Amino acid sequence: MCQMFLLALLLFHACPWAGASALRGQIVGGHEAQPHSRPYMAYLKLESSGCGGFLVAPDWVMTAAHCKGNITIILGAHNIYRPETTQQVRGVLQYHPHPGYNPTTVANDIMLLKMTAKATLNEYVKTIPLPKTGSDLPTGTRCSISGWGLIDGNEVTSKLFESKVAIYSRRKCSLFYPHLSTGMVCAGSFHQLTDSSQGDSGGPLVCKNMAHGIVSFGYPQPPSVYTRIASYLPWIRRVMKK
């Protein structure tokens, strides 16, 4: 038994991402969001799956680079399987995955989508601000995530769910993910499982009413890893100015 444990430990350190995977969308210990309480949320419909995203400008949506495919963007939705009058549907004119995105290490997991037409901003569809500086969030900062993915017990939901998380110590998180980079941030909680979560890939990690992260990858249990938006502000500005 001891030898098996040591072998597993060696394999983990030899391949630190073994067992980690893109977060396909699971909210653990969450609850249904108040309809349209998160007007920045975007549902990205792919051929055989979906991702989360969020509106950062009237014609720009941010998501994870691993959410690739032919995307249709749905804004202003609560129930994605119903044609709600609040919904706005847009195509993608330009895909801008980060040029340094690495699908093996999941480094630079960020993408900007230029929509075919600007969103009509109203009470159901709004943008969310991004950080203004590259500084780190303090450990323990309370944040939230949301998405239309799976909820407890792999139950499928068509409605937007949300959950709370807290920023995790970078030092402690690197014990789980040895190749953690400055372009990543961890969030989760081991003390309250009802407060730990995984959300739709590409969805936002919202702290202090601002999008600070993008749901990227993780193990089935917390903490999960998010793309740290503050690390990419110069690139984001360059792409959106084009």
Summary of the structure (lengths in Angstrom):
residues: 242
radius of gyration: 17.3
end to end distance: 57.9
largest distance: 60.7
contacts: 802
relative contact order: 0.22
helix: 16%
strand: 35%
